[in-house]
Amino acid sequence: MKRRLVILATASALALAACGSPQDAAAPQGGKVSVGLVYSQTGALASYGKQYIDGFKAGLAYATNGTNKVGDRTIELLESDDAGDPAKAVSAVKDLVGKGVKVIAGSTGSGVALQVAPLAAQNKVLFVSGPAATDGLTGVNRYTFRSGRQSYQDVLAAKSFIAAPAGKKVLVFTQDTAFGKANEAAVTAVIGGAGATVTSLEVPASATDFTPFASQVLKAKPDLLFVAWAGTTASAMWQALEQQNVLAGTLVVTGLDQKASYPTFGKAGDSVSFLSHHFAGATDNAVAKAAAAAIPSGLDLFTPDGFNAAQMIVHALQAGDDVEKMIAALEGWSFDGIKGAMTIRKEDHALLQPMFQVKLVGGAPQLVKALNPDEVAPPVAAMKS
């Protein structure tokens, strides 16, 4: 029986409760500098948001040697919940900017980040996006950076499992969201660019019954199925694909989601190959050890995104209160993160970083191979503004 290759990539946030006067938020006055965190505290991506904020606070302590200060100024965090809603995020960010805040971070969801990024440019404030994976953020404007990976890096990690994509039929099975569309575009560019024919099946983000969609996948008989998914419906989606025999007789390569999702694979997990943004145990460097010691619940998929953001923001604030100086400090900067060597590419602000091949053994992830940043580096994007 011909074996089809099935590739699943996981998703991949934003929040703030504003306080303080405009004078307090602006920075030097009062001996503090305010950082706005707009991320998902509730909603479909709340678990990702929790990982992000835990990582951020641990990263802030690490980058400031436990003082939470830059120079003689205390870093004040203003947190707000966007619940994954771009409109709520925009409202929160506008409120922060109105209070004089010059640094905004967060964005769990791609749709949220794509709405916040233009605001950063319009108001000339620094925006460090979080787990939002859309490639559209890379090079979107000079004021926008990212602390996580992007869809192109996921797809390049997936491609590392494929010997010969030329002539293959590839179906992208994803949600009808900015995240899903970013993955579709990345698959088309990366695997389609290597000679495969790429089509897509987009599922409404509100869907809860995935059996009809799984049946469509089965009828399509793709050689490669790339499933890009985010949020709490992943388990039901995976179950539907399995029950409809989409995975029967196939080689399966899937994105490794947060650790709470590991049991959803059951016995099948032992025979699946995974691409991974991050998992607890992916690295054993000094930064990873410090992060693990600081977070009682342990490291997870998006812990590095928060940790990186804190490291980046501390480095930016060390350059002073002028946003142009912050941008200059971050462009081209290399640092050691939880995942290893990280570099902010000057030309488009892509965050170059390792990715991982993983297998599940008895439900626990084990590293197969670390892909170096150059192996999964997205193409340089032209800076738009």
Secondary structure, 3 states (H helix, E strand, C coil): CCCCEEEEEECCCCCCCCCCCHHHHHCCHHHEEEEEEEECCCCCCHHHHHHHHHHHHHHHHHHCCCCCEECCEEEEEEEEECCCCHHHHHHHHHHHHHCCCCEEEECCCHHHHHHHHHHHHHHCCEEEECCCCCHHHCCCCCCEEECCCCHHHHHHHHHCCCCCCCCCEEEEEEECCHHHHHHHHHHHHHCHHHCCEEEEEEECCCCCCCHHHHHHHHHHCCCEEEEEECCCCHHHHHHHHHHCCCCCCCEEEEECCCHHHHHHHHHHHHHCEEEECCCCCCCCCHHHHHHHHHCCCCCCCCHHHHHHHHHHHHHHHCCCCCHHHHHHHHCCCEEEECCEEEEECCCCCCEECCEEEEEEECCEEEEEEEECHHHHCCCCCCCCC
